[in-house]
Amino acid sequence: MVMVTEETTVREISIEFKSAPPAEFSLPYSVTSDSSITRLETEISTLIKQRLHQHGAILIRGAGDVSIDSFGQLVAATTGDSINYDFGSTPRSHIQSGVYTATEYPAHQTIPLHNEQSYTNIWADYLWFYCEKAALSGGATTLADSREIFRKIPASIRQKFMDKGVMYVRNYGSGYDLDWQKVFNTTDRQEVENFCRKRDIQFEWKNEDELTTTQVCQAHTVHKITGETVWFNQAHLFHVSSLAPEIREALVEILGVEGLPRNACYGDGSTIEDSILDEIRGIYEENTVVFPWQAGDIMLVDNVLAAHGRQAFEGDRKVYVMMT
């Protein structure tokens, strides 16, 4: 039992492991109920200093009534101002300043583990989740230790990615993925071009509504506080092998490999082998930690130390996210 303050007990909550995870990763903690937001800010700030970089994520359960407004206040007071979801790769709705719905993929689909925006060169340090309503069944958030993923990927595979990086190719306007207006939060082509130049993203307009972007990014990164090296890319999500075989075959037939809505290759443009990405996906699966949500839960995730995902679900599910 760890004491955060003289009056507030922090305790471990039972969680499910798909396999034996690293002993220090993702142990959630709960504060006592009926804390005011101001007091909760102090308690969580202490947890961040004492526990977050060790565990990768902290779950706050039993914190009393929390609204979207007070959620935003809590985030701002502990990890700073929120950032916008620019150059996004998944559909989500903007609720209010800094607050978005969690990824709006269809409920029957599982969202694989990933580090937010690791497919580009600027990303959030922290992700905050707030559960207003848990799903009727399923819908748990999954986590994995990015340090452990890096260690468990075979050295030869790891080094190849580290040497070459990952190239992400995105095609907008085909109707099979997000359009460029949604991704860049603008209808102004000049704003898109300015954004791309600032981020070292290559771009090519195909016609009025079609755009291709290409960006070479990191395969790994180093945590700026702990100095630990982590696996940090989304090659396994963007690569065509992430699609179900029948969908992959149909899209390639219709659009061609170069016209796919998204794809990934090595940074030099060479093809990433399906078998290598399957091996990486297996390592993620073996190191998955599962957090079933309860209404009122707040979770803070270090976006570099921990990858996150979502299980399929049934019923209404309302989970919101802020990034700082």
C-alpha positions as protocol buffer text, in pm:
chain_id: "A"
residue {
  index: 1
  type: MET
  ca { x: 0 y: 0 z: 0 }
}
residue {
  index: 2
  type: VAL
  ca { x: 134 y: 341 z: -103 }
}
residue {
  index: 3
  type: MET
  ca { x: 33 y: 662 z: 70 }
}
residue {
  index: 4
  type: VAL
  ca { x: -2 y: 966 z: -156 }
}
residue {
  index: 5
  type: THR
  ca { x: -105 y: 1201 z: 124 }
}
residue {
  index: 6
  type: GLU
  ca { x: -189 y: 1149 z: 488 }
}
residue {
  index: 7
  type: GLU
  ca { x: -558 y: 1131 z: 400 }
}
residue {
  index: 8
  type: THR
  ca { x: -558 y: 953 z: 68 }
}
residue {
  index: 9
  type: THR
  ca { x: -484 y: 584 z: 21 }
}
residue {
  index: 10
  type: VAL
  ca { x: -364 y: 460 z: -317 }
}
residue {
  index: 11
  type: ARG
  ca { x: -419 y: 92 z: -380 }
}
residue {
  index: 12
  type: GLU
  ca { x: -357 y: -159 z: -652 }
}
residue {
  index: 13
  type: ILE
  ca { x: -656 y: -270 z: -859 }
}
residue {
  index: 14
  type: SER
  ca { x: -691 y: -619 z: -999 }
}
residue {
  index: 15
  type: ILE
  ca { x: -609 y: -635 z: -1370 }
}
residue {
  index: 16
  type: GLU
  ca { x: -584 y: -906 z: -1633 }
}
residue {
  index: 17
  type: PHE
  ca { x: -262 y: -1005 z: -1807 }
}
residue {
  index: 18
  type: LYS
  ca { x: -267 y: -1205 z: -2129 }
}
residue {
  index: 19
  type: SER
  ca { x: 76 y: -1337 z: -2038 }
}
residue {
  index: 20
  type: ALA
  ca { x: 338 y: -1264 z: -1775 }
}
residue {
  index: 21
  type: PRO
  ca { x: 416 y: -892 z: -1819 }
}
residue {
  index: 22
  type: PRO
  ca { x: 713 y: -700 z: -1682 }
}
residue {
  index: 23
  type: ALA
  ca { x: 667 y: -677 z: -1306 }
}
residue {
  index: 24
  type: GLU
  ca { x: 690 y: -298 z: -1298 }
}
residue {
  index: 25
  type: PHE
  ca { x: 450 y: -216 z: -1580 }
}
residue {
  index: 26
  type: SER
  ca { x: 97 y: -81 z: -1571 }
}
residue {
  index: 27
  type: LEU
  ca { x: -13 y: -129 z: -1212 }
}
residue {
  index: 28
  type: PRO
  ca { x: -314 y: 100 z: -1176 }
}
residue {
  index: 29
  type: TYR
  ca { x: -396 y: 292 z: -863 }
}
residue {
  index: 30
  type: SER
  ca { x: -715 y: 428 z: -711 }
}
residue {
  index: 31
  type: VAL
  ca { x: -779 y: 732 z: -496 }
}
residue {
  index: 32
  type: THR
  ca { x: -1053 y: 746 z: -235 }
}
residue {
  index: 33
  type: SER
  ca { x: -1387 y: 887 z: -342 }
}
residue {
  index: 34
  type: ASP
  ca { x: -1535 y: 1235 z: -287 }
}
residue {
  index: 35
  type: SER
  ca { x: -1208 y: 1418 z: -351 }
}
residue {
  index: 36
  type: SER
  ca { x: -1251 y: 1770 z: -485 }
}
residue {
  index: 37
  type: ILE
  ca { x: -1096 y: 1842 z: -824 }
}
residue {
  index: 38
  type: THR
  ca { x: -834 y: 2063 z: -659 }
}
residue {
  index: 39
  type: ARG
  ca { x: -735 y: 1788 z: -420 }
}
residue {
  index: 40
  type: LEU
  ca { x: -742 y: 1534 z: -700 }
}
residue {
  index: 41
  type: GLU
  ca { x: -499 y: 1749 z: -896 }
}
residue {
  index: 42
  type: THR
  ca { x: -252 y: 1730 z: -606 }
}
residue {
  index: 43
  type: GLU
  ca { x: -296 y: 1355 z: -565 }
}
residue {
  index: 44
  type: ILE
  ca { x: -248 y: 1282 z: -933 }
}
residue {
  index: 45
  type: SER
  ca { x: 52 y: 1513 z: -957 }
}
residue {
  index: 46
  type: THR
  ca { x: 212 y: 1309 z: -681 }
}
residue {
  index: 47
  type: LEU
  ca { x: 130 y: 984 z: -859 }
}
residue {
  index: 48
  type: ILE
  ca { x: 287 y: 1116 z: -1179 }
}
residue {
  index: 49
  type: LYS
  ca { x: 612 y: 1193 z: -998 }
}
residue {
  index: 50
  type: GLN
  ca { x: 620 y: 868 z: -801 }
}
residue {
  index: 51
  type: ARG
  ca { x: 473 y: 609 z: -1035 }
}
residue {
  index: 52
  type: LEU
  ca { x: 404 y: 703 z: -1397 }
}
residue {
  index: 53
  type: HIS
  ca { x: 753 y: 653 z: -1541 }
}
residue {
  index: 54
  type: GLN
  ca { x: 781 y: 321 z: -1362 }
}
residue {
  index: 55
  type: HIS
  ca { x: 442 y: 181 z: -1459 }
}
residue {
  index: 56
  type: GLY
  ca { x: 374 y: 355 z: -1792 }
}
residue {
  index: 57
  type: ALA
  ca { x: 9 y: 419 z: -1705 }
}
residue {
  index: 58
  type: ILE
  ca { x: -204 y: 505 z: -1403 }
}
residue {
  index: 59
  type: LEU
  ca { x: -574 y: 432 z: -1358 }
}
residue {
  index: 60
  type: ILE
  ca { x: -768 y: 659 z: -1123 }
}
residue {
  index: 61
  type: ARG
  ca { x: -1078 y: 480 z: -999 }
}
residue {
  index: 62
  type: GLY
  ca { x: -1318 y: 594 z: -731 }
}
residue {
  index: 63
  type: ALA
  ca { x: -1239 y: 963 z: -766 }
}
residue {
  index: 64
  type: GLY
  ca { x: -1598 y: 1082 z: -728 }
}
residue {
  index: 65
  type: ASP
  ca { x: -1800 y: 1279 z: -980 }
}
residue {
  index: 66
  type: VAL
  ca { x: -1604 y: 1398 z: -1283 }
}
residue {
  index: 67
  type: SER
  ca { x: -1748 y: 1589 z: -1579 }
}
residue {
  index: 68
  type: ILE
  ca { x: -1591 y: 1666 z: -1915 }
}
residue {
  index: 69
  type: ASP
  ca { x: -1527 y: 2021 z: -1790 }
}
residue {
  index: 70
  type: SER
  ca { x: -1354 y: 1909 z: -1470 }
}
residue {
  index: 71
  type: PHE
  ca { x: -1163 y: 1646 z: -1668 }
}
residue {
  index: 72
  type: GLY
  ca { x: -1016 y: 1924 z: -1881 }
}
residue {
  index: 73
  type: GLN
  ca { x: -934 y: 2124 z: -1569 }
}
residue {
  index: 74
  type: LEU
  ca { x: -758 y: 1826 z: -1414 }
}
residue {
  index: 75
  type: VAL
  ca { x: -547 y: 1764 z: -1725 }
}
residue {
  index: 76
  type: ALA
  ca { x: -442 y: 2128 z: -1759 }
}
residue {
  index: 77
  type: ALA
  ca { x: -339 y: 2147 z: -1392 }
}
residue {
  index: 78
  type: THR
  ca { x: -122 y: 1833 z: -1401 }
}
residue {
  index: 79
  type: THR
  ca { x: 41 y: 1787 z: -1743 }
}
residue {
  index: 80
  type: GLY
  ca { x: -29 y: 2119 z: -1910 }
}
residue {
  index: 81
  type: ASP
  ca { x: -217 y: 2251 z: -2209 }
}
residue {
  index: 82
  type: SER
  ca { x: -383 y: 2010 z: -2448 }
}
residue {
  index: 83
  type: ILE
  ca { x: -285 y: 1979 z: -2812 }
}
residue {
  index: 84
  type: ASN
  ca { x: -504 y: 1939 z: -3118 }
}
residue {
  index: 85
  type: TYR
  ca { x: -544 y: 1613 z: -3305 }
}
residue {
  index: 86
  type: ASP
  ca { x: -365 y: 1736 z: -3618 }
}
residue {
  index: 87
  type: PHE
  ca { x: -260 y: 1501 z: -3900 }
}
residue {
  index: 88
  type: GLY
  ca { x: -482 y: 1234 z: -3746 }
}
residue {
  index: 89
  type: SER
  ca { x: -505 y: 880 z: -3876 }
}
residue {
  index: 90
  type: THR
  ca { x: -838 y: 773 z: -3723 }
}
residue {
  index: 91
  type: PRO
  ca { x: -1188 y: 921 z: -3706 }
}
residue {
  index: 92
  type: ARG
  ca { x: -1283 y: 1107 z: -3390 }
}
residue {
  index: 93
  type: SER
  ca { x: -1504 y: 1401 z: -3296 }
}
residue {
  index: 94
  type: HIS
  ca { x: -1398 y: 1726 z: -3132 }
}
residue {
  index: 95
  type: ILE
  ca { x: -1617 y: 1770 z: -2823 }
}
residue {
  index: 96
  type: GLN
  ca { x: -1476 y: 2091 z: -2677 }
}
residue {
  index: 97
  type: SER
  ca { x: -1141 y: 2260 z: -2620 }
}
residue {
  index: 98
  type: GLY
  ca { x: -881 y: 1981 z: -2625 }
}
residue {
  index: 99
  type: VAL
  ca { x: -1135 y: 1703 z: -2567 }
}
residue {
  index: 100
  type: TYR
  ca { x: -1202 y: 1441 z: -2836 }
}
residue {
  index: 101
  type: THR
  ca { x: -1392 y: 1117 z: -2855 }
}
residue {
  index: 102
  type: ALA
  ca { x: -1170 y: 812 z: -2841 }
}
residue {
  index: 103
  type: THR
  ca { x: -1117 y: 661 z: -3186 }
}
residue {
  index: 104
  type: GLU
  ca { x: -1451 y: 601 z: -3358 }
}
residue {
  index: 105
  type: TYR
  ca { x: -1374 y: 276 z: -3532 }
}
residue {
  index: 106
  type: PRO
  ca { x: -1678 y: 47 z: -3557 }
}
residue {
  index: 107
  type: ALA
  ca { x: -1756 y: -129 z: -3229 }
}
residue {
  index: 108
  type: HIS
  ca { x: -1699 y: -478 z: -3371 }
}
residue {
  index: 109
  type: GLN
  ca { x: -1339 y: -395 z: -3465 }
}
residue {
  index: 110
  type: THR
  ca { x: -1034 y: -424 z: -3240 }
}
residue {
  index: 111
  type: ILE
  ca { x: -785 y: -137 z: -3249 }
}
residue {
  index: 112
  type: PRO
  ca { x: -430 y: -277 z: -3235 }
}
residue {
  index: 113
  type: LEU
  ca { x: -176 y: -151 z: -2984 }
}
residue {
  index: 114
  type: HIS
  ca { x: 8 y: 162 z: -3092 }
}
residue {
  index: 115
  type: ASN
  ca { x: 176 y: 479 z: -2960 }
}
residue {
  index: 116
  type: GLU
  ca { x: -29 y: 783 z: -3053 }
}
residue {
  index: 117
  type: GLN
  ca { x: 103 y: 970 z: -3360 }
}
residue {
  index: 118
  type: SER
  ca { x: 420 y: 761 z: -3375 }
}
residue {
  index: 119
  type: TYR
  ca { x: 364 y: 760 z: -3754 }
}
residue {
  index: 120
  type: THR
  ca { x: 488 y: 1121 z: -3763 }
}
residue {
  index: 121
  type: ASN
  ca { x: 766 y: 1329 z: -3607 }
}
residue {
  index: 122
  type: ILE
  ca { x: 568 y: 1525 z: -3346 }
}
residue {
  index: 123
  type: TRP
  ca { x: 355 y: 1353 z: -3085 }
}
residue {
  index: 124
  type: ALA
  ca { x: 187 y: 1396 z: -2749 }
}
residue {
  index: 125
  type: ASP
  ca { x: 382 y: 1315 z: -2432 }
}
residue {
  index: 126
  type: TYR
  ca { x: 70 y: 1212 z: -2239 }
}
residue {
  index: 127
  type: LEU
  ca { x: -272 y: 1070 z: -2317 }
}
residue {
  index: 128
  type: TRP
  ca { x: -562 y: 1115 z: -2078 }
}
residue {
  index: 129
  type: PHE
  ca { x: -876 y: 902 z: -2102 }
}
residue {
  index: 130
  type: TYR
  ca { x: -1205 y: 964 z: -1922 }
}
residue {
  index: 131
  type: CYS
  ca { x: -1482 y: 703 z: -1921 }
}
residue {
  index: 132
  type: GLU
  ca { x: -1827 y: 859 z: -1900 }
}
residue {
  index: 133
  type: LYS
  ca { x: -2001 y: 532 z: -1985 }
}
residue {
  index: 134
  type: ALA
  ca { x: -1854 y: 183 z: -2008 }
}
residue {
  index: 135
  type: ALA
  ca { x: -1963 y: -53 z: -2285 }
}
residue {
  index: 136
  type: LEU
  ca { x: -2223 y: -318 z: -2215 }
}
residue {
  index: 137
  type: SER
  ca { x: -1954 y: -575 z: -2284 }
}
residue {
  index: 138
  type: GLY
  ca { x: -1596 y: -554 z: -2407 }
}
residue {
  index: 139
  type: GLY
  ca { x: -1443 y: -218 z: -2494 }
}
residue {
  index: 140
  type: ALA
  ca { x: -1146 y: -251 z: -2259 }
}
residue {
  index: 141
  type: THR
  ca { x: -838 y: -42 z: -2329 }
}
residue {
  index: 142
  type: THR
  ca { x: -529 y: -252 z: -2390 }
}
residue {
  index: 143
  type: LEU
  ca { x: -175 y: -145 z: -2302 }
}
residue {
  index: 144
  type: ALA
  ca { x: 177 y: -273 z: -2362 }
}
residue {
  index: 145
  type: ASP
  ca { x: 518 y: -161 z: -2237 }
}
residue {
  index: 146
  type: SER
  ca { x: 703 y: -3 z: -2531 }
}
residue {
  index: 147
  type: ARG
  ca { x: 1035 y: -69 z: -2355 }
}
residue {
  index: 148
  type: GLU
  ca { x: 958 y: -439 z: -2341 }
}
residue {
  index: 149
  type: ILE
  ca { x: 841 y: -448 z: -2704 }
}
residue {
  index: 150
  type: PHE
  ca { x: 1176 y: -299 z: -2808 }
}
residue {
  index: 151
  type: ARG
  ca { x: 1370 y: -554 z: -2603 }
}
residue {
  index: 152
  type: LYS
  ca { x: 1176 y: -853 z: -2733 }
}
residue {
  index: 153
  type: ILE
  ca { x: 1194 y: -776 z: -3102 }
}
residue {
  index: 154
  type: PRO
  ca { x: 1485 y: -979 z: -3244 }
}
residue {
  index: 155
  type: ALA
  ca { x: 1801 y: -772 z: -3270 }
}
residue {
  index: 156
  type: SER
  ca { x: 1836 y: -819 z: -3647 }
}
residue {
  index: 157
  type: ILE
  ca { x: 1482 y: -692 z: -3712 }
}
residue {
  index: 158
  type: ARG
  ca { x: 1519 y: -411 z: -3462 }
}
residue {
  index: 159
  type: GLN
  ca { x: 1845 y: -289 z: -3615 }
}
residue {
  index: 160
  type: LYS
  ca { x: 1710 y: -290 z: -3969 }
}
residue {
  index: 161
  type: PHE
  ca { x: 1422 y: -67 z: -3866 }
}
residue {
  index: 162
  type: MET
  ca { x: 1648 y: 157 z: -3661 }
}
residue {
  index: 163
  type: ASP
  ca { x: 1889 y: 202 z: -3952 }
}
residue {
  index: 164
  type: LYS
  ca { x: 1624 y: 268 z: -4217 }
}
residue {
  index: 165
  type: GLY
  ca { x: 1330 y: 417 z: -4031 }
}
residue {
  index: 166
  type: VAL
  ca { x: 972 y: 381 z: -4156 }
}
residue {
  index: 167
  type: MET
  ca { x: 814 y: 551 z: -4457 }
}
residue {
  index: 168
  type: TYR
  ca { x: 440 y: 620 z: -4435 }
}
residue {
  index: 169
  type: VAL
  ca { x: 244 y: 674 z: -4755 }
}
residue {
  index: 170
  type: ARG
  ca { x: -112 y: 807 z: -4734 }
}
residue {
  index: 171
  type: ASN
  ca { x: -360 y: 868 z: -5016 }
}
residue {
  index: 172
  type: TYR
  ca { x: -659 y: 1090 z: -4944 }
}
residue {
  index: 173
  type: GLY
  ca { x: -972 y: 1131 z: -5151 }
}
residue {
  index: 174
  type: SER
  ca { x: -1039 y: 775 z: -5264 }
}
residue {
  index: 175
  type: GLY
  ca { x: -1335 y: 742 z: -5029 }
}
residue {
  index: 176
  type: TYR
  ca { x: -1178 y: 445 z: -4849 }
}
residue {
  index: 177
  type: ASP
  ca { x: -1021 y: 641 z: -4561 }
}
residue {
  index: 178
  type: LEU
  ca { x: -1025 y: 988 z: -4405 }
}
residue {
  index: 179
  type: ASP
  ca { x: -1022 y: 1275 z: -4654 }
}
residue {
  index: 180
  type: TRP
  ca { x: -749 y: 1538 z: -4637 }
}
residue {
  index: 181
  type: GLN
  ca { x: -988 y: 1804 z: -4510 }
}
residue {
  index: 182
  type: LYS
  ca { x: -1055 y: 1594 z: -4199 }
}
residue {
  index: 183
  type: VAL
  ca { x: -692 y: 1493 z: -4145 }
}
residue {
  index: 184
  type: PHE
  ca { x: -555 y: 1848 z: -4170 }
}
residue {
  index: 185
  type: ASN
  ca { x: -859 y: 2021 z: -4014 }
}
residue {
  index: 186
  type: THR
  ca { x: -887 y: 2266 z: -4304 }
}
residue {
  index: 187
  type: THR
  ca { x: -1030 y: 2307 z: -4654 }
}
residue {
  index: 188
  type: ASP
  ca { x: -743 y: 2537 z: -4756 }
}
residue {
  index: 189
  type: ARG
  ca { x: -483 y: 2362 z: -4972 }
}
residue {
  index: 190
  type: GLN
  ca { x: -221 y: 2625 z: -4886 }
}
residue {
  index: 191
  type: GLU
  ca { x: -259 y: 2549 z: -4515 }
}
residue {
  index: 192
  type: VAL
  ca { x: -205 y: 2181 z: -4592 }
}
residue {
  index: 193
  type: GLU
  ca { x: 111 y: 2258 z: -4786 }
}
residue {
  index: 194
  type: ASN
  ca { x: 246 y: 2483 z: -4510 }
}
residue {
  index: 195
  type: PHE
  ca { x: 178 y: 2212 z: -4252 }
}
residue {
  index: 196
  type: CYS
  ca { x: 355 y: 1951 z: -4462 }
}
residue {
  index: 197
  type: ARG
  ca { x: 663 y: 2165 z: -4520 }
}
residue {
  index: 198
  type: LYS
  ca { x: 689 y: 2237 z: -4148 }
}
residue {
  index: 199
  type: ARG
  ca { x: 673 y: 1864 z: -4065 }
}
residue {
  index: 200
  type: ASP
  ca { x: 902 y: 1741 z: -4349 }
}
residue {
  index: 201
  type: ILE
  ca { x: 610 y: 1568 z: -4516 }
}
residue {
  index: 202
  type: GLN
  ca { x: 633 y: 1528 z: -4894 }
}
residue {
  index: 203
  type: PHE
  ca { x: 304 y: 1600 z: -5071 }
}
residue {
  index: 204
  type: GLU
  ca { x: 155 y: 1573 z: -5419 }
}
residue {
  index: 205
  type: TRP
  ca { x: -186 y: 1691 z: -5533 }
}
residue {
  index: 206
  type: LYS
  ca { x: -343 y: 1449 z: -5779 }
}
residue {
  index: 207
  type: ASN
  ca { x: -648 y: 1664 z: -5853 }
}
residue {
  index: 208
  type: GLU
  ca { x: -888 y: 1889 z: -5665 }
}
residue {
  index: 209
  type: ASP
  ca { x: -976 y: 1631 z: -5400 }
}
residue {
  index: 210
  type: GLU
  ca { x: -691 y: 1379 z: -5403 }
}
residue {
  index: 211
  type: LEU
  ca { x: -362 y: 1413 z: -5219 }
}
residue {
  index: 212
  type: THR
  ca { x: -66 y: 1186 z: -5146 }
}
residue {
  index: 213
  type: THR
  ca { x: 168 y: 1241 z: -4852 }
}
residue {
  index: 214
  type: THR
  ca { x: 494 y: 1061 z: -4777 }
}
residue {
  index: 215
  type: GLN
  ca { x: 697 y: 1091 z: -4459 }
}
residue {
  index: 216
  type: VAL
  ca { x: 1001 y: 903 z: -4327 }
}
residue {
  index: 217
  type: CYS
  ca { x: 997 y: 875 z: -3947 }
}
residue {
  index: 218
  type: GLN
  ca { x: 1163 y: 702 z: -3657 }
}
residue {
  index: 219
  type: ALA
  ca { x: 1124 y: 333 z: -3571 }
}
residue {
  index: 220
  type: HIS
  ca { x: 1228 y: 393 z: -3210 }
}
residue {
  index: 221
  type: THR
  ca { x: 1279 y: 681 z: -2972 }
}
residue {
  index: 222
  type: VAL
  ca { x: 1433 y: 758 z: -2633 }
}
residue {
  index: 223
  type: HIS
  ca { x: 1218 y: 876 z: -2344 }
}
residue {
  index: 224
  type: LYS
  ca { x: 1327 y: 1228 z: -2262 }
}
residue {
  index: 225
  type: ILE
  ca { x: 1304 y: 1180 z: -1884 }
}
residue {
  index: 226
  type: THR
  ca { x: 1399 y: 816 z: -1819 }
}
residue {
  index: 227
  type: GLY
  ca { x: 1648 y: 782 z: -2106 }
}
residue {
  index: 228
  type: GLU
  ca { x: 1499 y: 441 z: -2198 }
}
residue {
  index: 229
  type: THR
  ca { x: 1479 y: 327 z: -2559 }
}
residue {
  index: 230
  type: VAL
  ca { x: 1134 y: 222 z: -2682 }
}
residue {
  index: 231
  type: TRP
  ca { x: 976 y: 80 z: -2995 }
}
residue {
  index: 232
  type: PHE
  ca { x: 788 y: 373 z: -3147 }
}
residue {
  index: 233
  type: ASN
  ca { x: 624 y: 344 z: -3488 }
}
residue {
  index: 234
  type: GLN
  ca { x: 306 y: 228 z: -3656 }
}
residue {
  index: 235
  type: ALA
  ca { x: 444 y: 17 z: -3939 }
}
residue {
  index: 236
  type: HIS
  ca { x: 231 y: -277 z: -3821 }
}
residue {
  index: 237
  type: LEU
  ca { x: -86 y: -63 z: -3847 }
}
residue {
  index: 238
  type: PHE
  ca { x: -21 y: 120 z: -4175 }
}
residue {
  index: 239
  type: HIS
  ca { x: 125 y: -172 z: -4369 }
}
residue {
  index: 240
  type: VAL
  ca { x: -113 y: -342 z: -4610 }
}
residue {
  index: 241
  type: SER
  ca { x: -69 y: -669 z: -4418 }
}
residue {
  index: 242
  type: SER
  ca { x: -278 y: -519 z: -4135 }
}
residue {
  index: 243
  type: LEU
  ca { x: -586 y: -561 z: -4356 }
}
residue {
  index: 244
  type: ALA
  ca { x: -795 y: -876 z: -4368 }
}
residue {
  index: 245
  type: PRO
  ca { x: -683 y: -1082 z: -4672 }
}
residue {
  index: 246
  type: GLU
  ca { x: -1007 y: -1033 z: -4865 }
}
residue {
  index: 247
  type: ILE
  ca { x: -1005 y: -656 z: -4807 }
}
residue {
  index: 248
  type: ARG
  ca { x: -637 y: -632 z: -4899 }
}
residue {
  index: 249
  type: GLU
  ca { x: -696 y: -822 z: -5223 }
}
residue {
  index: 250
  type: ALA
  ca { x: -994 y: -607 z: -5318 }
}
residue {
  index: 251
  type: LEU
  ca { x: -824 y: -274 z: -5247 }
}
residue {
  index: 252
  type: VAL
  ca { x: -506 y: -368 z: -5433 }
}
residue {
  index: 253
  type: GLU
  ca { x: -717 y: -475 z: -5731 }
}
residue {
  index: 254
  type: ILE
  ca { x: -914 y: -148 z: -5729 }
}
residue {
  index: 255
  type: LEU
  ca { x: -645 y: 103 z: -5633 }
}
residue {
  index: 256
  type: GLY
  ca { x: -312 y: -70 z: -5690 }
}
residue {
  index: 257
  type: VAL
  ca { x: -45 y: -92 z: -5419 }
}
residue {
  index: 258
  type: GLU
  ca { x: 65 y: 269 z: -5472 }
}
residue {
  index: 259
  type: GLY
  ca { x: -294 y: 394 z: -5446 }
}
residue {
  index: 260
  type: LEU
  ca { x: -381 y: 228 z: -5115 }
}
residue {
  index: 261
  type: PRO
  ca { x: -525 y: 468 z: -4857 }
}
residue {
  index: 262
  type: ARG
  ca { x: -224 y: 398 z: -4635 }
}
residue {
  index: 263
  type: ASN
  ca { x: 84 y: 180 z: -4641 }
}
residue {
  index: 264
  type: ALA
  ca { x: 426 y: 157 z: -4479 }
}
residue {
  index: 265
  type: CYS
  ca { x: 767 y: 53 z: -4604 }
}
residue {
  index: 266
  type: TYR
  ca { x: 1124 y: 89 z: -4486 }
}
residue {
  index: 267
  type: GLY
  ca { x: 1257 y: 442 z: -4491 }
}
residue {
  index: 268
  type: ASP
  ca { x: 1450 y: 375 z: -4813 }
}
residue {
  index: 269
  type: GLY
  ca { x: 1129 y: 274 z: -4990 }
}
residue {
  index: 270
  type: SER
  ca { x: 1190 y: -101 z: -4983 }
}
residue {
  index: 271
  type: THR
  ca { x: 911 y: -339 z: -4886 }
}
residue {
  index: 272
  type: ILE
  ca { x: 865 y: -448 z: -4526 }
}
residue {
  index: 273
  type: GLU
  ca { x: 820 y: -824 z: -4512 }
}
residue {
  index: 274
  type: ASP
  ca { x: 476 y: -945 z: -4398 }
}
residue {
  index: 275
  type: SER
  ca { x: 639 y: -1210 z: -4180 }
}
residue {
  index: 276
  type: ILE
  ca { x: 841 y: -953 z: -3986 }
}
residue {
  index: 277
  type: LEU
  ca { x: 533 y: -745 z: -3909 }
}
residue {
  index: 278
  type: ASP
  ca { x: 344 y: -1058 z: -3808 }
}
residue {
  index: 279
  type: GLU
  ca { x: 623 y: -1133 z: -3563 }
}
residue {
  index: 280
  type: ILE
  ca { x: 604 y: -781 z: -3420 }
}
residue {
  index: 281
  type: ARG
  ca { x: 226 y: -809 z: -3384 }
}
residue {
  index: 282
  type: GLY
  ca { x: 276 y: -1133 z: -3197 }
}
residue {
  index: 283
  type: ILE
  ca { x: 513 y: -963 z: -2952 }
}
residue {
  index: 284
  type: TYR
  ca { x: 253 y: -694 z: -2886 }
}
residue {
  index: 285
  type: GLU
  ca { x: -9 y: -962 z: -2828 }
}
residue {
  index: 286
  type: GLU
  ca { x: 209 y: -1152 z: -2582 }
}
residue {
  index: 287
  type: ASN
  ca { x: 268 y: -838 z: -2376 }
}
residue {
  index: 288
  type: THR
  ca { x: -87 y: -703 z: -2365 }
}
residue {
  index: 289
  type: VAL
  ca { x: -237 y: -573 z: -2041 }
}
residue {
  index: 290
  type: VAL
  ca { x: -617 y: -528 z: -2029 }
}
residue {
  index: 291
  type: PHE
  ca { x: -805 y: -257 z: -1837 }
}
residue {
  index: 292
  type: PRO
  ca { x: -1186 y: -298 z: -1831 }
}
residue {
  index: 293
  type: TRP
  ca { x: -1347 y: 43 z: -1788 }
}
residue {
  index: 294
  type: GLN
  ca { x: -1587 y: 157 z: -1519 }
}
residue {
  index: 295
  type: ALA
  ca { x: -1787 y: 478 z: -1545 }
}
residue {
  index: 296
  type: GLY
  ca { x: -1592 y: 765 z: -1387 }
}
residue {
  index: 297
  type: ASP
  ca { x: -1248 y: 611 z: -1449 }
}
residue {
  index: 298
  type: ILE
  ca { x: -960 y: 835 z: -1553 }
}
residue {
  index: 299
  type: MET
  ca { x: -646 y: 689 z: -1706 }
}
residue {
  index: 300
  type: LEU
  ca { x: -317 y: 866 z: -1771 }
}
residue {
  index: 301
  type: VAL
  ca { x: -82 y: 703 z: -2021 }
}
residue {
  index: 302
  type: ASP
  ca { x: 277 y: 800 z: -2094 }
}
residue {
  index: 303
  type: ASN
  ca { x: 254 y: 791 z: -2473 }
}
residue {
  index: 304
  type: VAL
  ca { x: 619 y: 695 z: -2522 }
}
residue {
  index: 305
  type: LEU
  ca { x: 646 y: 429 z: -2252 }
}
residue {
  index: 306
  type: ALA
  ca { x: 311 y: 264 z: -2324 }
}
residue {
  index: 307
  type: ALA
  ca { x: 126 y: 160 z: -2638 }
}
residue {
  index: 308
  type: HIS
  ca { x: -254 y: 147 z: -2620 }
}
residue {
  index: 309
  type: GLY
  ca { x: -542 y: -10 z: -2811 }
}
residue {
  index: 310
  type: ARG
  ca { x: -909 y: -103 z: -2778 }
}
residue {
  index: 311
  type: GLN
  ca { x: -1104 y: -425 z: -2767 }
}
residue {
  index: 312
  type: ALA
  ca { x: -1425 y: -473 z: -2963 }
}
residue {
  index: 313
  type: PHE
  ca { x: -1743 y: -400 z: -2769 }
}
residue {
  index: 314
  type: GLU
  ca { x: -2122 y: -407 z: -2759 }
}
residue {
  index: 315
  type: GLY
  ca { x: -2356 y: -133 z: -2639 }
}
residue {
  index: 316
  type: ASP
  ca { x: -2297 y: 238 z: -2593 }
}
residue {
  index: 317
  type: ARG
  ca { x: -1943 y: 337 z: -2494 }
}
residue {
  index: 318
  type: LYS
  ca { x: -1837 y: 693 z: -2416 }
}
residue {
  index: 319
  type: VAL
  ca { x: -1465 y: 741 z: -2361 }
}
residue {
  index: 320
  type: TYR
  ca { x: -1297 y: 1076 z: -2419 }
}
residue {
  index: 321
  type: VAL
  ca { x: -933 y: 1162 z: -2470 }
}
residue {
  index: 322
  type: MET
  ca { x: -704 y: 1461 z: -2422 }
}
residue {
  index: 323
  type: MET
  ca { x: -342 y: 1485 z: -2536 }
}
residue {
  index: 324
  type: THR
  ca { x: -72 y: 1702 z: -2382 }
}
